[in-house]
Amino acid sequence: MGRPARDAPRSAPAPLRAAALLVAALCTLPLVVVVVGAADAGAAQVAQVLWRPRVAELLANSTALVVLTVAVTTAVGVGAAWLVERTTLAAAGFWRVALVCPLAVPAFVNSYAWISVWPQLEGLAGAVVVTSLSYFPFVFLPVSAVLRGLDPGLEDTARALGLGPWRAFGRAVLPQLRPAVLGGMLLVALHLLSEFGVLAMLRFPTFTTAILEQYQVAFNSTAGSLLACLLMTIALGLLTAELLLRGTARHARVARGSARRQVLAPLGRTAPLAVAALAALTLLSLGVPAVSLARWLLAGGADAEAASLARTLWGTVRLGLVAALLATVAAFPIAWLVARSRTWLAVAAERAIYVASSLPGVVVALALVTLAVRFARPLYQTSVVLVIAYTVLFLPRATVAIRAAIAHAPPELAETARSLGDGPLRTFVRVQLPLTLRGVLAGFALVFIAVATELTATLLLAPTGTETLATAFWSASESLDYAGAAPYAAAMVLVSAPVTYLLLRRGEEEQLP
């Protein structure tokens, strides 16, 4: 098999470049606040804060957590996607939904569930277990979508040339998965860098827990800004590695191939083992939280006030829909530039939003509070600032999903539509949007679920009287009222699960011949 064809960079329309630049500039505002705060420190204070054994410990902990969890989630996500989409696995539709549902369970809820079952779980081992079970869907979801949409003729051609099943998969299919796999790995890594709740519960210190400690306990914003700058440097290293590994290979086809289903690989005698492996994964990622929630509900949580729960539920859904819509719209110009033009502007814009999202929620929240108080006081203590924080934190989730969809959408179709007289807007609506709709919906769903389960930024930025399911759960659990927290945790799952299910069902229907 030869190397994939490569596209020449395409010149992006000026409005698209301007929109991407505006989105990137707005996302970098929290970074500017952090850098300015760090610049206030003199050389002596910088050395005092950074050149300490404690910082070396935080660096080692953060690095070990990212390396181990990314490796585990990639192996689990790709392996599970292959079993579900490319083999004769029984009840593939059920597994497709079940393996994405852990996204609906907040990581901090998962962490407490595991601690209640296994009190000795803590440190690096505990953090890797809990975060891997919480984040492997970030890899499974995009890889599963790409496998479901690939032309089976690619693998058939490789088999016709004499390659065995595994070599054909490695030579013809695996390269097509590169954008989805790397995007999922990047999401996992950046999420780990900004994770707080899980690591605080498991008593595993990282840069994020140390930054929050500096801001809220030691009241030292300068030291917190210096540690945040170091965290941004790590994020830039990850982004650079992902950019180099991604390459410039073309993954789109003008035609989708013959209208037929995938030829599934027979599992044979290994079928029971595959089912057992996926069942164990589902039990560990969903069963443990479900058992804990059931115990809390039976302990009296089901008696929660219905009016309070309904009010909190509506507040969560409202914020989730608005933030998901804003993030999806904002992600499209950047995703298009990265997938199509690959200019310095595209790279810079993408790097900017990823670095901004790598900041812990508390840092982004406090930076936006500073900006609102100094330059836009009427926005202070409003939902506008909170929605902007959600967009900054979760914009990469929408960008990764949309970028992968655009990478597989043939640019020649849009060029043909333009040559036939369609304007840019008509071409986008009739050609480009239908081709990328699955990625757009995936990005929307990922952001909605993230907003519905976000904790740290919401605690700091939510206007007075505004409460979400995550903050209500945290308030109850912080006061050790676990029975009172159970209804809110269950509601978070119930809100997120239907969105994921509808997204997956739509993706299945679009693949039918």
ChimeraX attribute file (.defattr): number of C-alpha atoms within 10 A of each C-alpha:
attribute: neighborCount
match mode: 1-to-1
recipient: residues
	/A:1	11
	/A:2	6
	/A:3	10
	/A:4	14
	/A:5	11
	/A:6	12
	/A:7	15
	/A:8	11
	/A:9	14
	/A:10	13
	/A:11	12
	/A:12	17
	/A:13	10
	/A:14	9
	/A:15	10
	/A:16	15
	/A:17	18
	/A:18	13
	/A:19	16
	/A:20	24
	/A:21	20
	/A:22	14
	/A:23	23
	/A:24	25
	/A:25	16
	/A:26	15
	/A:27	25
	/A:28	20
	/A:29	17
	/A:30	25
	/A:31	24
	/A:32	14
	/A:33	19
	/A:34	25
	/A:35	16
	/A:36	14
	/A:37	18
	/A:38	21
	/A:39	14
	/A:40	13
	/A:41	16
	/A:42	10
	/A:43	9
	/A:44	8
	/A:45	15
	/A:46	17
	/A:47	11
	/A:48	11
	/A:49	17
	/A:50	15
	/A:51	11
	/A:52	10
	/A:53	10
	/A:54	13
	/A:55	17
	/A:56	12
	/A:57	14
	/A:58	19
	/A:59	18
	/A:60	13
	/A:61	17
	/A:62	22
	/A:63	17
	/A:64	14
	/A:65	23
	/A:66	20
	/A:67	12
	/A:68	16
	/A:69	26
	/A:70	25
	/A:71	15
	/A:72	18
	/A:73	25
	/A:74	24
	/A:75	15
	/A:76	20
	/A:77	26
	/A:78	24
	/A:79	16
	/A:80	26
	/A:81	26
	/A:82	18
	/A:83	23
	/A:84	26
	/A:85	23
	/A:86	18
	/A:87	17
	/A:88	16
	/A:89	22
	/A:90	15
	/A:91	10
	/A:92	16
	/A:93	14
	/A:94	10
	/A:95	21
	/A:96	22
	/A:97	19
	/A:98	21
	/A:99	24
	/A:100	22
	/A:101	22
	/A:102	25
	/A:103	24
	/A:104	27
	/A:105	26
	/A:106	23
	/A:107	24
	/A:108	25
	/A:109	24
	/A:110	24
	/A:111	27
	/A:112	20
	/A:113	20
	/A:114	23
	/A:115	18
	/A:116	14
	/A:117	13
	/A:118	11
	/A:119	11
	/A:120	11
	/A:121	19
	/A:122	22
	/A:123	16
	/A:124	18
	/A:125	14
	/A:126	21
	/A:127	24
	/A:128	23
	/A:129	19
	/A:130	26
	/A:131	27
	/A:132	24
	/A:133	25
	/A:134	27
	/A:135	28
	/A:136	29
	/A:137	27
	/A:138	25
	/A:139	29
	/A:140	27
	/A:141	25
	/A:142	27
	/A:143	30
	/A:144	26
	/A:145	24
	/A:146	23
	/A:147	22
	/A:148	22
	/A:149	18
	/A:150	21
	/A:151	20
	/A:152	21
	/A:153	16
	/A:154	17
	/A:155	22
	/A:156	16
	/A:157	14
	/A:158	20
	/A:159	17
	/A:160	10
	/A:161	11
	/A:162	10
	/A:163	17
	/A:164	12
	/A:165	13
	/A:166	11
	/A:167	15
	/A:168	21
	/A:169	17
	/A:170	15
	/A:171	17
	/A:172	23
	/A:173	20
	/A:174	15
	/A:175	15
	/A:176	22
	/A:177	21
	/A:178	19
	/A:179	27
	/A:180	28
	/A:181	25
	/A:182	21
	/A:183	26
	/A:184	27
	/A:185	25
	/A:186	24
	/A:187	22
	/A:188	24
	/A:189	24
	/A:190	23
	/A:191	20
	/A:192	26
	/A:193	23
	/A:194	21
	/A:195	23
	/A:196	26
	/A:197	20
	/A:198	22
	/A:199	25
	/A:200	19
	/A:201	16
	/A:202	23
	/A:203	16
	/A:204	20
	/A:205	19
	/A:206	25
	/A:207	25
	/A:208	29
	/A:209	19
	/A:210	21
	/A:211	26
	/A:212	22
	/A:213	15
	/A:214	18
	/A:215	18
	/A:216	13
	/A:217	10
	/A:218	12
	/A:219	12
	/A:220	14
	/A:221	20
	/A:222	22
	/A:223	23
	/A:224	26
	/A:225	25
	/A:226	24
	/A:227	24
	/A:228	25
	/A:229	18
	/A:230	16
	/A:231	23
	/A:232	21
	/A:233	13
	/A:234	19
	/A:235	23
	/A:236	17
	/A:237	12
	/A:238	17
	/A:239	21
	/A:240	14
	/A:241	13
	/A:242	16
	/A:243	15
	/A:244	9
	/A:245	12
	/A:246	15
	/A:247	11
	/A:248	17
	/A:249	16
	/A:250	18
	/A:251	23
	/A:252	22
	/A:253	15
	/A:254	11
	/A:255	10
	/A:256	15
	/A:257	12
	/A:258	10
	/A:259	11
	/A:260	12
	/A:261	13
	/A:262	18
	/A:263	13
	/A:264	14
	/A:265	14
	/A:266	12
	/A:267	15
	/A:268	9
	/A:269	8
	/A:270	11
	/A:271	16
	/A:272	12
	/A:273	11
	/A:274	17
	/A:275	17
	/A:276	12
	/A:277	13
	/A:278	19
	/A:279	16
	/A:280	13
	/A:281	17
	/A:282	19
	/A:283	14
	/A:284	19
	/A:285	27
	/A:286	21
	/A:287	15
	/A:288	18
	/A:289	25
	/A:290	19
	/A:291	13
	/A:292	21
	/A:293	23
	/A:294	17
	/A:295	15
	/A:296	19
	/A:297	20
	/A:298	13
	/A:299	14
	/A:300	14
	/A:301	20
	/A:302	16
	/A:303	12
	/A:304	16
	/A:305	11
	/A:306	11
	/A:307	9
	/A:308	11
	/A:309	18
	/A:310	14
	/A:311	14
	/A:312	21
	/A:313	20
	/A:314	14
	/A:315	16
	/A:316	24
	/A:317	20
	/A:318	14
	/A:319	20
	/A:320	25
	/A:321	18
	/A:322	16
	/A:323	27
	/A:324	27
	/A:325	19
	/A:326	18
	/A:327	28
	/A:328	28
	/A:329	17
	/A:330	20
	/A:331	30
	/A:332	23
	/A:333	24
	/A:334	30
	/A:335	26
	/A:336	23
	/A:337	27
	/A:338	24
	/A:339	24
	/A:340	22
	/A:341	18
	/A:342	18
	/A:343	15
	/A:344	11
	/A:345	17
	/A:346	24
	/A:347	17
	/A:348	16
	/A:349	25
	/A:350	24
	/A:351	19
	/A:352	21
	/A:353	25
	/A:354	28
	/A:355	25
	/A:356	27
	/A:357	31
	/A:358	28
	/A:359	28
	/A:360	26
	/A:361	26
	/A:362	24
	/A:363	26
	/A:364	27
	/A:365	25
	/A:366	20
	/A:367	19
	/A:368	21
	/A:369	22
	/A:370	16
	/A:371	18
	/A:372	17
	/A:373	13
	/A:374	10
	/A:375	11
	/A:376	11
	/A:377	13
	/A:378	9
	/A:379	15
	/A:380	20
	/A:381	17
	/A:382	16
	/A:383	17
	/A:384	17
	/A:385	20
	/A:386	25
	/A:387	22
	/A:388	19
	/A:389	26
	/A:390	29
	/A:391	28
	/A:392	28
	/A:393	30
	/A:394	30
	/A:395	29
	/A:396	32
	/A:397	27
	/A:398	29
	/A:399	31
	/A:400	28
	/A:401	30
	/A:402	28
	/A:403	29
	/A:404	29
	/A:405	27
	/A:406	27
	/A:407	22
	/A:408	22
	/A:409	24
	/A:410	19
	/A:411	18
	/A:412	12
	/A:413	16
	/A:414	18
	/A:415	14
	/A:416	13
	/A:417	17
	/A:418	15
	/A:419	10
	/A:420	9
	/A:421	10
	/A:422	15
	/A:423	11
	/A:424	13
	/A:425	10
	/A:426	13
	/A:427	18
	/A:428	16
	/A:429	11
	/A:430	13
	/A:431	19
	/A:432	18
	/A:433	15
	/A:434	13
	/A:435	18
	/A:436	19
	/A:437	15
	/A:438	20
	/A:439	27
	/A:440	26
	/A:441	23
	/A:442	27
	/A:443	27
	/A:444	29
	/A:445	27
	/A:446	26
	/A:447	28
	/A:448	31
	/A:449	25
	/A:450	23
	/A:451	27
	/A:452	27
	/A:453	28
	/A:454	24
	/A:455	23
	/A:456	21
	/A:457	20
	/A:458	24
	/A:459	21
	/A:460	15
	/A:461	23
	/A:462	19
	/A:463	16
	/A:464	9
	/A:465	5
	/A:466	16
	/A:467	21
	/A:468	29
	/A:469	29
	/A:470	27
	/A:471	23
	/A:472	22
	/A:473	25
	/A:474	23
	/A:475	16
	/A:476	16
	/A:477	17
	/A:478	11
	/A:479	10
	/A:480	11
	/A:481	15
	/A:482	23
	/A:483	23
	/A:484	24
	/A:485	28
	/A:486	28
	/A:487	25
	/A:488	26
	/A:489	24
	/A:490	19
	/A:491	21
	/A:492	24
	/A:493	20
	/A:494	13
	/A:495	19
	/A:496	24
	/A:497	22
	/A:498	15
	/A:499	19
	/A:500	22
	/A:501	17
	/A:502	14
	/A:503	18
	/A:504	21
	/A:505	13
	/A:506	12
	/A:507	20
	/A:508	15
	/A:509	9
	/A:510	11
	/A:511	15
	/A:512	11
	/A:513	8
